[in-house]
Amino acid sequence: MDDVDDVDDVGGEDEMPEQDRSDSTEAGRRARFGALPERVRPEDMVEERPATPRDPARDAYDPDEWLVRYGL
């Protein structure tokens, strides 16, 4: 009769019951994702740098340069 009682315990001692497994899974999930990260302020998301002034010589028309580039 002792052999019949052992048949119910087919998995042995290594397997965890379903409830214990789900509890440990839930505890691991809560440890990893239990709290939201700190809020990032909009000021911290944007990098501000002063603009460089526009160089007026960059857009200046030079007829000699135009002639050298396109005419000769």
Residue pairs with C-beta under 8 A, 6 or more apart in sequence:
16 24
